[in-house]
Amino acid sequence: MRKCNLAAAAARTHHFNAIFSYIQVDSSTKEQVTFTEFIEAVERLALRLQVAEGVQKGHYVAIALNNCIEFPIALLSVVKCGAVAAFVNPVYTPSNINEPRNPDVKS
């Protein structure tokens, strides 16, 4: 069973249970995301990636995020599209990202 399907199955069973608990950096408020909220966010982003951005199976999608709740949402959305997630250091500038690391690789 694919990872996205496993997460969806868990959401059906544990839909009101928290999948993530975290504390907002700018406050001391503890936040929680339920399985259902998480899966819905993954579905919305995957649909946007496919429809608005044209992401398809085999495409590479750069993810430049710090450790935050959006990171696993972005990762599973890319996987759901059949694309490959390429993690990029979030402090990189556009010129750092576009600079080829290997002369044999075409950008």
C-alpha positions, 0 to 999 in steps of 0.5 A: 500500500502506498504511503499516501493511502496508509495516511488516508486509512489512518485518517479514517480510523483516527480522524479526530486524533492529533497527528502533530502537536507543535508550539508556534515560534511567535507565541507559546500557544500549542497547536494540533493538527488532526489526521483529517486536517492533515490529509485534507491539506495534503489533498488540497496542495497535491491538487494545486500542484497538479492543476495550477503548476502542472506537476506530473509523475516523474517531475522534480519539485523543490521543497525549501522549508524549515522544520514546520508543519508545512514540511510533511504536508508538502512532502506527501503532496509531492509524493501523491502527485507521483513526483520526486521531492528535492529538498533545498536549504531554505536559506539558499538564494535563487542564484545558489539554487540555480548554480549547477553542482555537477557540470554533467547535470543540465538544469 
